[in-house]
Amino acid sequence: MQELRGKIAELRGELEAFSTGVVSRLKPIRTEVDALVGKLETAISTLRPEVDAFGGELSKKIDALDAELAELEP
């Protein structure tokens, strides 16, 4: 029984050491990911007006072609 308690204590220590190591490694990665997400959001918000304008122009061209097709139908 004493041997089993010793093994459990050893495993508990290994688990705690592992989780501490994982947290210390994941924290900088999470910080980096958050920074990259911020940069991505900024880039998307910068491009959005340009994409919206392009979408508006494309929509007008589609509407014009649709009107032309409607005129050609018998």
N, CA, C and O atoms as a Tripos MOL2 file, in Angstrom:
@<TRIPOS>MOLECULE
protein
  296   295    74     0     0
PROTEIN
NO_CHARGES

@<TRIPOS>ATOM
      1 N           0.8340   -1.1910    0.0000 N.3       1 MET1
      2 CA          0.0000    0.0000    0.0000 C.3       1 MET1
      3 C           0.8770    1.2510    0.0000 C.2       1 MET1
      4 O           0.5950    2.2230   -0.7020 O.2       1 MET1
      5 N           1.9320    1.2100    0.7910 N.am      2 GLN2
      6 CA          2.8530    2.3490    0.8700 C.3       2 GLN2
      7 C           3.5040    2.5960   -0.4970 C.2       2 GLN2
      8 O           3.7010    3.7390   -0.9100 O.2       2 GLN2
      9 N           3.8280    1.5120   -1.1790 N.am      3 GLU3
     10 CA          4.4360    1.6190   -2.5090 C.3       3 GLU3
     11 C           3.4660    2.2690   -3.4910 C.2       3 GLU3
     12 O           3.8700    3.0950   -4.3090 O.2       3 GLU3
     13 N           2.2020    1.9030   -3.4130 N.am      4 LEU4
     14 CA          1.1700    2.4630   -4.2770 C.3       4 LEU4
     15 C           1.0070    3.9610   -4.0080 C.2       4 LEU4
     16 O           0.8960    4.7490   -4.9470 O.2       4 LEU4
     17 N           0.9920    4.3560   -2.7400 N.am      5 ARG5
     18 CA          0.9020    5.7810   -2.4010 C.3       5 ARG5
     19 C           2.1000    6.5500   -2.9410 C.2       5 ARG5
     20 O           1.9620    7.6700   -3.4330 O.2       5 ARG5
     21 N           3.2650    5.9440   -2.8460 N.am      6 GLY6
     22 CA          4.4700    6.5810   -3.3780 C.3       6 GLY6
     23 C           4.3900    6.7740   -4.8810 C.2       6 GLY6
     24 O           4.7680    7.8240   -5.4000 O.2       6 GLY6
     25 N           3.8950    5.7550   -5.5830 N.am      7 LYS7
     26 CA          3.7510    5.8430   -7.0390 C.3       7 LYS7
     27 C           2.7350    6.9110   -7.4120 C.2       7 LYS7
     28 O           2.9500    7.6710   -8.3570 O.2       7 LYS7
     29 N           1.6210    6.9750   -6.6700 N.am      8 ILE8
     30 CA          0.5970    8.0020   -6.9310 C.3       8 ILE8
     31 C           1.1800    9.3950   -6.7130 C.2       8 ILE8
     32 O           0.9320   10.3000   -7.5100 O.2       8 ILE8
     33 N           1.9420    9.5730   -5.6550 N.am      9 ALA9
     34 CA          2.5620   10.8730   -5.3840 C.3       9 ALA9
     35 C           3.5420   11.2350   -6.4980 C.2       9 ALA9
     36 O           3.6140   12.3900   -6.9170 O.2       9 ALA9
     37 N           4.2940   10.2450   -6.9740 N.am     10 GLU10
     38 CA          5.2440   10.4770   -8.0670 C.3      10 GLU10
     39 C           4.5110   10.9010   -9.3430 C.2      10 GLU10
     40 O           4.9130   11.8530  -10.0120 O.2      10 GLU10
     41 N           3.4480   10.1950   -9.6670 N.am     11 LEU11
     42 CA          2.6660   10.5180  -10.8640 C.3      11 LEU11
     43 C           2.0080   11.8890  -10.7490 C.2      11 LEU11
     44 O           1.9350   12.6370  -11.7240 O.2      11 LEU11
     45 N           1.5300   12.2110   -9.5490 N.am     12 ARG12
     46 CA          0.9200   13.5190   -9.3330 C.3      12 ARG12
     47 C           1.9580   14.6210   -9.5670 C.2      12 ARG12
     48 O           1.6570   15.6460  -10.1800 O.2      12 ARG12
     49 N           3.1570   14.4060   -9.0850 N.am     13 GLY13
     50 CA          4.2310   15.3780   -9.2980 C.3      13 GLY13
     51 C           4.5740   15.5350  -10.7680 C.2      13 GLY13
     52 O           4.7910   16.6510  -11.2400 O.2      13 GLY13
     53 N           4.6240   14.4270  -11.4960 N.am     14 GLU14
     54 CA          4.8980   14.4920  -12.9330 C.3      14 GLU14
     55 C           3.7890   15.2390  -13.6620 C.2      14 GLU14
     56 O           4.0600   16.0350  -14.5610 O.2      14 GLU14
     57 N           2.5570   14.9870  -13.2810 N.am     15 LEU15
     58 CA          1.4250   15.6690  -13.9070 C.3      15 LEU15
     59 C           1.4820   17.1730  -13.6550 C.2      15 LEU15
     60 O           1.2680   17.9630  -14.5740 O.2      15 LEU15
     61 N           1.7640   17.5690  -12.4380 N.am     16 GLU16
     62 CA          1.8590   18.9850  -12.1040 C.3      16 GLU16
     63 C           3.0120   19.6450  -12.8500 C.2      16 GLU16
     64 O           2.8750   20.7650  -13.3400 O.2      16 GLU16
     65 N           4.1400   18.9600  -12.9370 N.am     17 ALA17
     66 CA          5.2820   19.5080  -13.6730 C.3      17 ALA17
     67 C           4.9430   19.6520  -15.1540 C.2      17 ALA17
     68 O           5.2970   20.6460  -15.7860 O.2      17 ALA17
     69 N           4.2550   18.6530  -15.6980 N.am     18 PHE18
     70 CA          3.8720   18.7030  -17.1040 C.3      18 PHE18
     71 C           2.9300   19.8660  -17.3650 C.2      18 PHE18
     72 O           3.1240   20.6280  -18.3120 O.2      18 PHE18
     73 N           1.9010   20.0040  -16.5170 N.am     19 SER19
     74 CA          0.9200   21.0760  -16.7460 C.3      19 SER19
     75 C           1.5610   22.4490  -16.5910 C.2      19 SER19
     76 O           1.2240   23.3750  -17.3290 O.2      19 SER19
     77 N           2.4790   22.5900  -15.6430 N.am     20 THR20
     78 CA          3.1810   23.8620  -15.4810 C.3      20 THR20
     79 C           4.0130   24.1650  -16.7240 C.2      20 THR20
     80 O           4.0430   25.3030  -17.1930 O.2      20 THR20
     81 N           4.6850   23.1510  -17.2530 N.am     21 GLY21
     82 CA          5.4840   23.3270  -18.4630 C.3      21 GLY21
     83 C           4.6370   23.6920  -19.6630 C.2      21 GLY21
     84 O           5.0130   24.5450  -20.4680 O.2      21 GLY21
     85 N           3.4870   23.0380  -19.7780 N.am     22 VAL22
     86 CA          2.5970   23.3150  -20.9160 C.3      22 VAL22
     87 C           2.0890   24.7460  -20.8470 C.2      22 VAL22
     88 O           2.0800   25.4530  -21.8550 O.2      22 VAL22
     89 N           1.6670   25.1730  -19.6710 N.am     23 VAL23
     90 CA          1.1520   26.5350  -19.5140 C.3      23 VAL23
     91 C           2.2360   27.5500  -19.8620 C.2      23 VAL23
     92 O           1.9670   28.5360  -20.5480 O.2      23 VAL23
     93 N           3.4560   27.3120  -19.3910 N.am     24 SER24
     94 CA          4.5280   28.2720  -19.6610 C.3      24 SER24
     95 C           4.8800   28.3070  -21.1450 C.2      24 SER24
     96 O           5.3450   29.3340  -21.6380 O.2      24 SER24
     97 N           4.6710   27.2160  -21.8590 N.am     25 ARG25
     98 CA          4.9330   27.2060  -23.2990 C.3      25 ARG25
     99 C           3.7720   27.7670  -24.1000 C.2      25 ARG25
    100 O           3.9840   28.3900  -25.1400 O.2      25 ARG25
    101 N           2.5430   27.5570  -23.6310 N.am     26 LEU26
    102 CA          1.3770   28.0130  -24.3780 C.3      26 LEU26
    103 C           1.1000   29.5030  -24.2170 C.2      26 LEU26
    104 O           0.5430   30.1300  -25.1180 O.2      26 LEU26
    105 N           1.4820   30.0660  -23.0910 N.am     27 LYS27
    106 CA          1.2020   31.4820  -22.8400 C.3      27 LYS27
    107 C           1.8210   32.3930  -23.9100 C.2      27 LYS27
    108 O           1.1130   33.2490  -24.4390 O.2      27 LYS27
    109 N           3.1180   32.2470  -24.2530 N.am     28 PRO28
    110 CA          3.6760   33.1030  -25.3040 C.3      28 PRO28
    111 C           3.0510   32.8360  -26.6780 C.2      28 PRO28
    112 O           2.8950   33.7520  -27.4850 O.2      28 PRO28
    113 N           2.6960   31.5770  -26.9320 N.am     29 ILE29
    114 CA          2.0580   31.2570  -28.2050 C.3      29 ILE29
    115 C           0.7070   31.9520  -28.2980 C.2      29 ILE29
    116 O           0.3540   32.4990  -29.3420 O.2      29 ILE29
    117 N          -0.0440   31.9290  -27.2070 N.am     30 ARG30
    118 CA         -1.3540   32.5890  -27.2070 C.3      30 ARG30
    119 C          -1.2020   34.0930  -27.4150 C.2      30 ARG30
    120 O          -1.9810   34.7030  -28.1480 O.2      30 ARG30
    121 N          -0.2070   34.6870  -26.7740 N.am     31 THR31
    122 CA          0.0500   36.1170  -26.9460 C.3      31 THR31
    123 C           0.3640   36.4300  -28.4120 C.2      31 THR31
    124 O          -0.1310   37.4110  -28.9670 O.2      31 THR31
    125 N           1.1850   35.5900  -29.0250 N.am     32 GLU32
    126 CA          1.5370   35.7810  -30.4390 C.3      32 GLU32
    127 C           0.3180   35.6470  -31.3370 C.2      32 GLU32
    128 O           0.1410   36.4330  -32.2680 O.2      32 GLU32
    129 N          -0.5180   34.6610  -31.0660 N.am     33 VAL33
    130 CA         -1.7310   34.4620  -31.8640 C.3      33 VAL33
    131 C          -2.6650   35.6590  -31.7150 C.2      33 VAL33
    132 O          -3.2370   36.1260  -32.6990 O.2      33 VAL33
    133 N          -2.8220   36.1560  -30.4940 N.am     34 ASP34
    134 CA         -3.6690   37.3360  -30.2830 C.3      34 ASP34
    135 C          -3.1520   38.5330  -31.0740 C.2      34 ASP34
    136 O          -3.9370   39.2860  -31.6490 O.2      34 ASP34
    137 N          -1.8340   38.7090  -31.1040 N.am     35 ALA35
    138 CA         -1.2480   39.8160  -31.8650 C.3      35 ALA35
    139 C          -1.5090   39.6430  -33.3590 C.2      35 ALA35
    140 O          -1.8340   40.6050  -34.0550 O.2      35 ALA35
    141 N          -1.3650   38.4120  -33.8470 N.am     36 LEU36
    142 CA         -1.6120   38.1590  -35.2640 C.3      36 LEU36
    143 C          -3.0790   38.3610  -35.6290 C.2      36 LEU36
    144 O          -3.3900   38.8620  -36.7100 O.2      36 LEU36
    145 N          -3.9760   37.9730  -34.7330 N.am     37 VAL37
    146 CA         -5.4080   38.1780  -34.9780 C.3      37 VAL37
    147 C          -5.7020   39.6730  -35.0800 C.2      37 VAL37
    148 O          -6.4720   40.1030  -35.9390 O.2      37 VAL37
    149 N          -5.0920   40.4540  -34.2080 N.am     38 GLY38
    150 CA         -5.2760   41.9020  -34.2580 C.3      38 GLY38
    151 C          -4.8110   42.4820  -35.5820 C.2      38 GLY38
    152 O          -5.4770   43.3380  -36.1640 O.2      38 GLY38
    153 N          -3.6660   42.0120  -36.0520 N.am     39 LYS39
    154 CA         -3.1470   42.4890  -37.3420 C.3      39 LYS39
    155 C          -4.0640   42.0690  -38.4850 C.2      39 LYS39
    156 O          -4.2910   42.8350  -39.4210 O.2      39 LYS39
    157 N          -4.5870   40.8530  -38.4050 N.am     40 LEU40
    158 CA         -5.4920   40.3640  -39.4430 C.3      40 LEU40
    159 C          -6.7840   41.1730  -39.4650 C.2      40 LEU40
    160 O          -7.2780   41.5220  -40.5370 O.2      40 LEU40
    161 N          -7.3290   41.4720  -38.3010 N.am     41 GLU41
    162 CA         -8.5470   42.2820  -38.2300 C.3      41 GLU41
    163 C          -8.3110   43.6610  -38.8310 C.2      41 GLU41
    164 O          -9.1650   44.1880  -39.5440 O.2      41 GLU41
    165 N          -7.1560   44.2380  -38.5430 N.am     42 THR42
    166 CA         -6.8160   45.5500  -39.0890 C.3      42 THR42
    167 C          -6.7220   45.4910  -40.6110 C.2      42 THR42
    168 O          -7.2420   46.3650  -41.3040 O.2      42 THR42
    169 N          -6.0600   44.4620  -41.1260 N.am     43 ALA43
    170 CA         -5.9160   44.3190  -42.5750 C.3      43 ALA43
    171 C          -7.2680   44.1460  -43.2500 C.2      43 ALA43
    172 O          -7.5250   44.7440  -44.2950 O.2      43 ALA43
    173 N          -8.1280   43.3350  -42.6580 N.am     44 ILE44
    174 CA         -9.4580   43.1110  -43.2390 C.3      44 ILE44
    175 C         -10.2790   44.3910  -43.2220 C.2      44 ILE44
    176 O         -10.9590   44.7080  -44.1990 O.2      44 ILE44
    177 N         -10.2210   45.1270  -42.1200 N.am     45 SER45
    178 CA        -11.0000   46.3670  -42.0550 C.3      45 SER45
    179 C         -10.4740   47.4030  -43.0450 C.2      45 SER45
    180 O         -11.2390   48.2380  -43.5260 O.2      45 SER45
    181 N          -9.1920   47.3600  -43.3500 N.am     46 THR46
    182 CA         -8.6170   48.2730  -44.3370 C.3      46 THR46
    183 C          -9.0920   47.9090  -45.7420 C.2      46 THR46
    184 O          -9.3560   48.7890  -46.5610 O.2      46 THR46
    185 N          -9.2000   46.6130  -46.0150 N.am     47 LEU47
    186 CA         -9.5970   46.1600  -47.3480 C.3      47 LEU47
    187 C         -11.1040   46.2120  -47.5860 C.2      47 LEU47
    188 O         -11.5510   46.2490  -48.7320 O.2      47 LEU47
    189 N         -11.8730   46.2160  -46.5300 N.am     48 ARG48
    190 CA        -13.3290   46.1150  -46.6650 C.3      48 ARG48
    191 C         -13.9450   47.2050  -47.5640 C.2      48 ARG48
    192 O         -14.7600   46.8670  -48.4230 O.2      48 ARG48
    193 N         -13.6020   48.4720  -47.4110 N.am     49 PRO49
    194 CA        -14.2030   49.4780  -48.3010 C.3      49 PRO49
    195 C         -13.9050   49.2070  -49.7780 C.2      49 PRO49
    196 O         -14.7660   49.3950  -50.6370 O.2      49 PRO49
    197 N         -12.6880   48.7670  -50.0610 N.am     50 GLU50
    198 CA        -12.3140   48.4640  -51.4380 C.3      50 GLU50
    199 C         -13.1250   47.2950  -51.9810 C.2      50 GLU50
    200 O         -13.5850   47.3290  -53.1220 O.2      50 GLU50
    201 N         -13.2980   46.2740  -51.1720 N.am     51 VAL51
    202 CA        -14.0670   45.0980  -51.5800 C.3      51 VAL51
    203 C         -15.5400   45.4630  -51.7360 C.2      51 VAL51
    204 O         -16.1920   45.0110  -52.6770 O.2      51 VAL51
    205 N         -16.0690   46.2740  -50.8270 N.am     52 ASP52
    206 CA        -17.4640   46.7000  -50.9290 C.3      52 ASP52
    207 C         -17.6960   47.5070  -52.2140 C.2      52 ASP52
    208 O         -18.7130   47.3400  -52.8870 O.2      52 ASP52
    209 N         -16.7440   48.3780  -52.5420 N.am     53 ALA53
    210 CA        -16.8740   49.1760  -53.7670 C.3      53 ALA53
    211 C         -16.8510   48.2740  -55.0010 C.2      53 ALA53
    212 O         -17.6450   48.4470  -55.9260 O.2      53 ALA53
    213 N         -15.9340   47.3140  -55.0020 N.am     54 PHE54
    214 CA        -15.8450   46.3690  -56.1120 C.3      54 PHE54
    215 C         -17.1340   45.5570  -56.2230 C.2      54 PHE54
    216 O         -17.6350   45.3320  -57.3250 O.2      54 PHE54
    217 N         -17.6610   45.1240  -55.1000 N.am     55 GLY55
    218 CA        -18.9090   44.3620  -55.0890 C.3      55 GLY55
    219 C         -20.0660   45.1890  -55.6340 C.2      55 GLY55
    220 O         -20.9170   44.6720  -56.3570 O.2      55 GLY55
    221 N         -20.0970   46.4640  -55.2900 N.am     56 GLY56
    222 CA        -21.1440   47.3460  -55.8010 C.3      56 GLY56
    223 C         -21.0630   47.5000  -57.3110 C.2      56 GLY56
    224 O         -22.0820   47.4490  -58.0000 O.2      56 GLY56
    225 N         -19.8450   47.6910  -57.8270 N.am     57 GLU57
    226 CA        -19.6530   47.8140  -59.2770 C.3      57 GLU57
    227 C         -20.0530   46.5220  -59.9890 C.2      57 GLU57
    228 O         -20.7220   46.5520  -61.0220 O.2      57 GLU57
    229 N         -19.6420   45.4100  -59.4340 N.am     58 LEU58
    230 CA        -19.9710   44.1140  -60.0270 C.3      58 LEU58
    231 C         -21.4820   43.8860  -60.0270 C.2      58 LEU58
    232 O         -22.0330   43.3560  -60.9920 O.2      58 LEU58
    233 N         -22.1410   44.2810  -58.9630 N.am     59 SER59
    234 CA        -23.5880   44.1450  -58.8760 C.3      59 SER59
    235 C         -24.2810   44.9860  -59.9510 C.2      59 SER59
    236 O         -25.2520   44.5390  -60.5600 O.2      59 SER59
    237 N         -23.7870   46.1920  -60.1810 N.am     60 LYS60
    238 CA        -24.3650   47.0500  -61.2310 C.3      60 LYS60
    239 C         -24.2000   46.4140  -62.6020 C.2      60 LYS60
    240 O         -25.1250   46.4400  -63.4130 O.2      60 LYS60
    241 N         -23.0210   45.8400  -62.8690 N.am     61 LYS61
    242 CA        -22.7850   45.1980  -64.1710 C.3      61 LYS61
    243 C         -23.7090   43.9920  -64.3490 C.2      61 LYS61
    244 O         -24.2530   43.7790  -65.4320 O.2      61 LYS61
    245 N         -23.8840   43.2130  -63.2950 N.am     62 ILE62
    246 CA        -24.7770   42.0480  -63.3710 C.3      62 ILE62
    247 C         -26.2090   42.4980  -63.6310 C.2      62 ILE62
    248 O         -26.9120   41.8920  -64.4400 O.2      62 ILE62
    249 N         -26.6440   43.5550  -62.9520 N.am     63 ASP63
    250 CA        -27.9970   44.0760  -63.1690 C.3      63 ASP63
    251 C         -28.1740   44.5600  -64.5980 C.2      63 ASP63
    252 O         -29.2200   44.3310  -65.2060 O.2      63 ASP63
    253 N         -27.1430   45.2390  -65.1500 N.am     64 ALA64
    254 CA        -27.2260   45.7390  -66.5270 C.3      64 ALA64
    255 C         -27.3020   44.5740  -67.5110 C.2      64 ALA64
    256 O         -28.0990   44.6050  -68.4480 O.2      64 ALA64
    257 N         -26.4850   43.5570  -67.3060 N.am     65 LEU65
    258 CA        -26.5290   42.3860  -68.1900 C.3      65 LEU65
    259 C         -27.8590   41.6510  -68.0650 C.2      65 LEU65
    260 O         -28.3960   41.1550  -69.0550 O.2      65 LEU65
    261 N         -28.3760   41.5830  -66.8710 N.am     66 ASP66
    262 CA        -29.6720   40.9450  -66.6500 C.3      66 ASP66
    263 C         -30.7670   41.6980  -67.3990 C.2      66 ASP66
    264 O         -31.6590   41.0840  -67.9840 O.2      66 ASP66
    265 N         -30.6990   43.0090  -67.3790 N.am     67 ALA67
    266 CA        -31.6900   43.8190  -68.1030 C.3      67 ALA67
    267 C         -31.5650   43.5940  -69.6100 C.2      67 ALA67
    268 O         -32.5700   43.5070  -70.3170 O.2      67 ALA67
    269 N         -30.3260   43.5000  -70.0950 N.am     68 GLU68
    270 CA        -30.1280   43.2460  -71.5350 C.3      68 GLU68
    271 C         -30.6960   41.8830  -71.9200 C.2      68 GLU68
    272 O         -31.3500   41.7510  -72.9550 O.2      68 GLU68
    273 N         -30.4510   40.8800  -71.0990 N.am     69 LEU69
    274 CA        -30.9920   39.5600  -71.3830 C.3      69 LEU69
    275 C         -32.5120   39.5690  -71.3820 C.2      69 LEU69
    276 O         -33.1410   38.9040  -72.2050 O.2      69 LEU69
    277 N         -33.1010   40.3190  -70.4650 N.am     70 ALA70
    278 CA        -34.5590   40.3940  -70.3940 C.3      70 ALA70
    279 C         -35.1250   40.9970  -71.6640 C.2      70 ALA70
    280 O         -36.1980   40.5930  -72.1110 O.2      70 ALA70
    281 N         -34.4210   41.9620  -72.2600 N.am     71 GLU71
    282 CA        -34.8840   42.5750  -73.4920 C.3      71 GLU71
    283 C         -34.8060   41.5920  -74.6770 C.2      71 GLU71
    284 O         -35.6130   41.6680  -75.6040 O.2      71 GLU71
    285 N         -33.8340   40.6780  -74.6380 N.am     72 LEU72
    286 CA        -33.6460   39.7340  -75.7400 C.3      72 LEU72
    287 C         -34.6540   38.6020  -75.7180 C.2      72 LEU72
    288 O         -34.8960   37.9740  -76.7490 O.2      72 LEU72
    289 N         -35.2510   38.3250  -74.5560 N.am     73 GLU73
    290 CA        -36.1970   37.2230  -74.4560 C.3      73 GLU73
    291 C         -37.4900   37.5620  -75.1970 C.2      73 GLU73
    292 O         -37.9630   38.6970  -75.1470 O.2      73 GLU73
    293 N         -38.0600   36.5620  -75.8900 N.am     74 PRO74
    294 CA        -39.3020   36.8370  -76.6260 C.3      74 PRO74
    295 C         -40.5080   37.0040  -75.7330 C.2      74 PRO74
    296 O         -41.6120   37.2370  -76.2240 O.2      74 PRO74
@<TRIPOS>BOND
     1     1     2 1
     2     2     3 1
     3     3     4 2
     4     3     5 am
     5     5     6 1
     6     6     7 1
     7     7     8 2
     8     7     9 am
     9     9    10 1
    10    10    11 1
    11    11    12 2
    12    11    13 am
    13    13    14 1
    14    14    15 1
    15    15    16 2
    16    15    17 am
    17    17    18 1
    18    18    19 1
    19    19    20 2
    20    19    21 am
    21    21    22 1
    22    22    23 1
    23    23    24 2
    24    23    25 am
    25    25    26 1
    26    26    27 1
    27    27    28 2
    28    27    29 am
    29    29    30 1
    30    30    31 1
    31    31    32 2
    32    31    33 am
    33    33    34 1
    34    34    35 1
    35    35    36 2
    36    35    37 am
    37    37    38 1
    38    38    39 1
    39    39    40 2
    40    39    41 am
    41    41    42 1
    42    42    43 1
    43    43    44 2
    44    43    45 am
    45    45    46 1
    46    46    47 1
    47    47    48 2
    48    47    49 am
    49    49    50 1
    50    50    51 1
    51    51    52 2
    52    51    53 am
    53    53    54 1
    54    54    55 1
    55    55    56 2
    56    55    57 am
    57    57    58 1
    58    58    59 1
    59    59    60 2
    60    59    61 am
    61    61    62 1
    62    62    63 1
    63    63    64 2
    64    63    65 am
    65    65    66 1
    66    66    67 1
    67    67    68 2
    68    67    69 am
    69    69    70 1
    70    70    71 1
    71    71    72 2
    72    71    73 am
    73    73    74 1
    74    74    75 1
    75    75    76 2
    76    75    77 am
    77    77    78 1
    78    78    79 1
    79    79    80 2
    80    79    81 am
    81    81    82 1
    82    82    83 1
    83    83    84 2
    84    83    85 am
    85    85    86 1
    86    86    87 1
    87    87    88 2
    88    87    89 am
    89    89    90 1
    90    90    91 1
    91    91    92 2
    92    91    93 am
    93    93    94 1
    94    94    95 1
    95    95    96 2
    96    95    97 am
    97    97    98 1
    98    98    99 1
    99    99   100 2
   100    99   101 am
   101   101   102 1
   102   102   103 1
   103   103   104 2
   104   103   105 am
   105   105   106 1
   106   106   107 1
   107   107   108 2
   108   107   109 am
   109   109   110 1
   110   110   111 1
   111   111   112 2
   112   111   113 am
   113   113   114 1
   114   114   115 1
   115   115   116 2
   116   115   117 am
   117   117   118 1
   118   118   119 1
   119   119   120 2
   120   119   121 am
   121   121   122 1
   122   122   123 1
   123   123   124 2
   124   123   125 am
   125   125   126 1
   126   126   127 1
   127   127   128 2
   128   127   129 am
   129   129   130 1
   130   130   131 1
   131   131   132 2
   132   131   133 am
   133   133   134 1
   134   134   135 1
   135   135   136 2
   136   135   137 am
   137   137   138 1
   138   138   139 1
   139   139   140 2
   140   139   141 am
   141   141   142 1
   142   142   143 1
   143   143   144 2
   144   143   145 am
   145   145   146 1
   146   146   147 1
   147   147   148 2
   148   147   149 am
   149   149   150 1
   150   150   151 1
   151   151   152 2
   152   151   153 am
   153   153   154 1
   154   154   155 1
   155   155   156 2
   156   155   157 am
   157   157   158 1
   158   158   159 1
   159   159   160 2
   160   159   161 am
   161   161   162 1
   162   162   163 1
   163   163   164 2
   164   163   165 am
   165   165   166 1
   166   166   167 1
   167   167   168 2
   168   167   169 am
   169   169   170 1
   170   170   171 1
   171   171   172 2
   172   171   173 am
   173   173   174 1
   174   174   175 1
   175   175   176 2
   176   175   177 am
   177   177   178 1
   178   178   179 1
   179   179   180 2
   180   179   181 am
   181   181   182 1
   182   182   183 1
   183   183   184 2
   184   183   185 am
   185   185   186 1
   186   186   187 1
   187   187   188 2
   188   187   189 am
   189   189   190 1
   190   190   191 1
   191   191   192 2
   192   191   193 am
   193   193   194 1
   194   194   195 1
   195   195   196 2
   196   195   197 am
   197   197   198 1
   198   198   199 1
   199   199   200 2
   200   199   201 am
   201   201   202 1
   202   202   203 1
   203   203   204 2
   204   203   205 am
   205   205   206 1
   206   206   207 1
   207   207   208 2
   208   207   209 am
   209   209   210 1
   210   210   211 1
   211   211   212 2
   212   211   213 am
   213   213   214 1
   214   214   215 1
   215   215   216 2
   216   215   217 am
   217   217   218 1
   218   218   219 1
   219   219   220 2
   220   219   221 am
   221   221   222 1
   222   222   223 1
   223   223   224 2
   224   223   225 am
   225   225   226 1
   226   226   227 1
   227   227   228 2
   228   227   229 am
   229   229   230 1
   230   230   231 1
   231   231   232 2
   232   231   233 am
   233   233   234 1
   234   234   235 1
   235   235   236 2
   236   235   237 am
   237   237   238 1
   238   238   239 1
   239   239   240 2
   240   239   241 am
   241   241   242 1
   242   242   243 1
   243   243   244 2
   244   243   245 am
   245   245   246 1
   246   246   247 1
   247   247   248 2
   248   247   249 am
   249   249   250 1
   250   250   251 1
   251   251   252 2
   252   251   253 am
   253   253   254 1
   254   254   255 1
   255   255   256 2
   256   255   257 am
   257   257   258 1
   258   258   259 1
   259   259   260 2
   260   259   261 am
   261   261   262 1
   262   262   263 1
   263   263   264 2
   264   263   265 am
   265   265   266 1
   266   266   267 1
   267   267   268 2
   268   267   269 am
   269   269   270 1
   270   270   271 1
   271   271   272 2
   272   271   273 am
   273   273   274 1
   274   274   275 1
   275   275   276 2
   276   275   277 am
   277   277   278 1
   278   278   279 1
   279   279   280 2
   280   279   281 am
   281   281   282 1
   282   282   283 1
   283   283   284 2
   284   283   285 am
   285   285   286 1
   286   286   287 1
   287   287   288 2
   288   287   289 am
   289   289   290 1
   290   290   291 1
   291   291   292 2
   292   291   293 am
   293   293   294 1
   294   294   295 1
   295   295   296 2
@<TRIPOS>SUBSTRUCTURE
     1 MET1         2 RESIDUE 1 A MET
     2 GLN2         6 RESIDUE 1 A GLN
     3 GLU3        10 RESIDUE 1 A GLU
     4 LEU4        14 RESIDUE 1 A LEU
     5 ARG5        18 RESIDUE 1 A ARG
     6 GLY6        22 RESIDUE 1 A GLY
     7 LYS7        26 RESIDUE 1 A LYS
     8 ILE8        30 RESIDUE 1 A ILE
     9 ALA9        34 RESIDUE 1 A ALA
    10 GLU10       38 RESIDUE 1 A GLU
    11 LEU11       42 RESIDUE 1 A LEU
    12 ARG12       46 RESIDUE 1 A ARG
    13 GLY13       50 RESIDUE 1 A GLY
    14 GLU14       54 RESIDUE 1 A GLU
    15 LEU15       58 RESIDUE 1 A LEU
    16 GLU16       62 RESIDUE 1 A GLU
    17 ALA17       66 RESIDUE 1 A ALA
    18 PHE18       70 RESIDUE 1 A PHE
    19 SER19       74 RESIDUE 1 A SER
    20 THR20       78 RESIDUE 1 A THR
    21 GLY21       82 RESIDUE 1 A GLY
    22 VAL22       86 RESIDUE 1 A VAL
    23 VAL23       90 RESIDUE 1 A VAL
    24 SER24       94 RESIDUE 1 A SER
    25 ARG25       98 RESIDUE 1 A ARG
    26 LEU26      102 RESIDUE 1 A LEU
    27 LYS27      106 RESIDUE 1 A LYS
    28 PRO28      110 RESIDUE 1 A PRO
    29 ILE29      114 RESIDUE 1 A ILE
    30 ARG30      118 RESIDUE 1 A ARG
    31 THR31      122 RESIDUE 1 A THR
    32 GLU32      126 RESIDUE 1 A GLU
    33 VAL33      130 RESIDUE 1 A VAL
    34 ASP34      134 RESIDUE 1 A ASP
    35 ALA35      138 RESIDUE 1 A ALA
    36 LEU36      142 RESIDUE 1 A LEU
    37 VAL37      146 RESIDUE 1 A VAL
    38 GLY38      150 RESIDUE 1 A GLY
    39 LYS39      154 RESIDUE 1 A LYS
    40 LEU40      158 RESIDUE 1 A LEU
    41 GLU41      162 RESIDUE 1 A GLU
    42 THR42      166 RESIDUE 1 A THR
    43 ALA43      170 RESIDUE 1 A ALA
    44 ILE44      174 RESIDUE 1 A ILE
    45 SER45      178 RESIDUE 1 A SER
    46 THR46      182 RESIDUE 1 A THR
    47 LEU47      186 RESIDUE 1 A LEU
    48 ARG48      190 RESIDUE 1 A ARG
    49 PRO49      194 RESIDUE 1 A PRO
    50 GLU50      198 RESIDUE 1 A GLU
    51 VAL51      202 RESIDUE 1 A VAL
    52 ASP52      206 RESIDUE 1 A ASP
    53 ALA53      210 RESIDUE 1 A ALA
    54 PHE54      214 RESIDUE 1 A PHE
    55 GLY55      218 RESIDUE 1 A GLY
    56 GLY56      222 RESIDUE 1 A GLY
    57 GLU57      226 RESIDUE 1 A GLU
    58 LEU58      230 RESIDUE 1 A LEU
    59 SER59      234 RESIDUE 1 A SER
    60 LYS60      238 RESIDUE 1 A LYS
    61 LYS61      242 RESIDUE 1 A LYS
    62 ILE62      246 RESIDUE 1 A ILE
    63 ASP63      250 RESIDUE 1 A ASP
    64 ALA64      254 RESIDUE 1 A ALA
    65 LEU65      258 RESIDUE 1 A LEU
    66 ASP66      262 RESIDUE 1 A ASP
    67 ALA67      266 RESIDUE 1 A ALA
    68 GLU68      270 RESIDUE 1 A GLU
    69 LEU69      274 RESIDUE 1 A LEU
    70 ALA70      278 RESIDUE 1 A ALA
    71 GLU71      282 RESIDUE 1 A GLU
    72 LEU72      286 RESIDUE 1 A LEU
    73 GLU73      290 RESIDUE 1 A GLU
    74 PRO74      294 RESIDUE 1 A PRO
